[in-house]
Amino acid sequence: MLIRKGVRKDLQRTLELIKELAVYEREPDAVIINEEILNEEGFGENPLFEFFVAELDNTIVGIALFYYRFSTWKGRTLHLEDLIVDQNYRQKGIGEQLFNAVLKVAKEKNVGRMEWEALEWNTPALNFYKKYGTNIDEEWVLCKMTREGIQEYVNENL
């Protein structure tokens, strides 16, 4: 098993894993990005994310994609967007190795906090994160607006 920083040539497989996660999370049609967008946003002039890949026998079997945010209370924070392991390779310690790689970055960057979301019904993921002493916050509510919702609101109100 090799855990390494993701590079451009990994984007096709990364997108495949993202789509696999969308199916698992019951949103198979929700992924609207493509390799071009991943390339532009991850390797353009101002990259918006970084990622690690888990490679086994020259095949990418998992990814951990993350980026930095800013907290008015904690300063720089690291947001783990997705930790994905190919369904055929789960329960082999791959997720743990990917998560540990991100934790090392969080420590090196001395972030004030590392955070991510998990679906409340995804018991395997929640149990995985609890092993690390993670605080599962049931007090804060995730709020989001879609591209369409933003466009509609701005067009009608601003």
N, C-alpha and C positions, 0 to 999 in steps of 0.2 A: 504494500500500500504506500502510495506517495501522496502527500498533501503538499500542494504547491500553489503559488499565486496564479490566478487565471490570466490568460493572454488571449489575444484576438482569435487565434485559431480554435479556441475553446467555445466560442459563442454559439455555434450551431448546436452543439450538445447541451450547452447551458439552456438554450431556448427549448430544446426538447424536454429537459427536466422541469423547466418552469411550466410547460404545458401539462406534463404528467402531474405536477402538484395541483394545477387548476382542476384537473379531472378528480383527483383525490378529494379536493375541497369542495366538490359539487358545483364547480363553476367552469365547465369545460369550454365555454365560449367567451370567457371573460378576458383572455389574453389577446391584446391588440397590438403588442409590440412585435418587432421582427428583428432579424440579425442586424440590419442596417441601423436601427434605433439603438440597439445594444452597443454596437460599435461606436456610434457617434457619442453616446452618453457615457460610455465607459472608457473610451480611448481618445476622445476628441481633445480639443484645446483645454477645456476645464472638466475633467472627468467627474462624474457625479457618484460613481460607485467603484468599489473594488470587490474582488471575489477570490475565493480559494476553490480549488477543485481537488477531489479525491480521485486518484487514478489507480486502477487495478488492472494489471496485464494490458497496459496501454489503452485502457478504456476509462472514460470519465464516468464514475458511478455516483458522484455526489458533488454538490456545490454549497458554498456558504457565501451569500452576497450581502454586503454591508455598505453603509455610508455614514458620514458624520452629520450631526445636527448640533444646534446650539440651544442650551437651556439657560433661561435667565436666572435660574437658581444654581445650576451645577456647572455651567460653562460647556465646553465641548463634550458631546455625548456620542456614543457609537450606536447606530441603529442596525440591528441584524434584520434585514428584509426577508430573507429566505434561507432556510437550512433544508436542503433537499437531498435525499438519498434515493436512488433508483429502487423501486419496490422489490426488485429481485436481489438486492444486496443489503436489505435492512437487517437489524439484529446482529451485525458483525463488527460493531464498534466504529463504523465509518462516520456516523453523525457525531459521535463523541470526539473523534480526532478533528473533524472540521470545526466543531464548536470550540475546542481547545485552541485551535489556531486563531480564531477570532478573539478569544479571551486574551491571548498573548498580545495581539495588536492593541486591544483595549488597555492592557497594562502598560505597554510601551508608549502609547500616546497619552497615558495618564488621564484618561477620560473621567469625567465626573459621574458617569452612569453609562451602563449598556442596557439597551432595551429592545424589545421585540414584541410581536403579538402572536398568539396561538388561538385557534378557534376553541370555544368552550367545550365542544363535543370531541375534540381531538385528544382523548385521554392518553394515547401513547406519547404524544408530544409533551403534554403537560407533565406526565410522570418523568419523562426524560429530563425536562428542565428542573423539576423539583429535586433531582439528585444533586444538583449544583447549589442547592440552598436558595434558589430563586424565589423572590417575593412575587407571588401571583396576585396582582392587584385587582381586586373586585370593586374598588371604589371609583376608578376613573372610567369614563365611557369614551370609546373611540368614536370620533365624529369625522365624517368625510363627505365631500361633494364630488360628484362625477364631472367629467369634462362637459358633458351635456348640461348638467345642472348649473355649472358655473356660467356657461355661455347663455343659457336661458335667463338666469337671474340678471346678469350684467346687461344683456340686450333689453330686458324689460324694465330695469330699475336704475341703471346708471348711465 
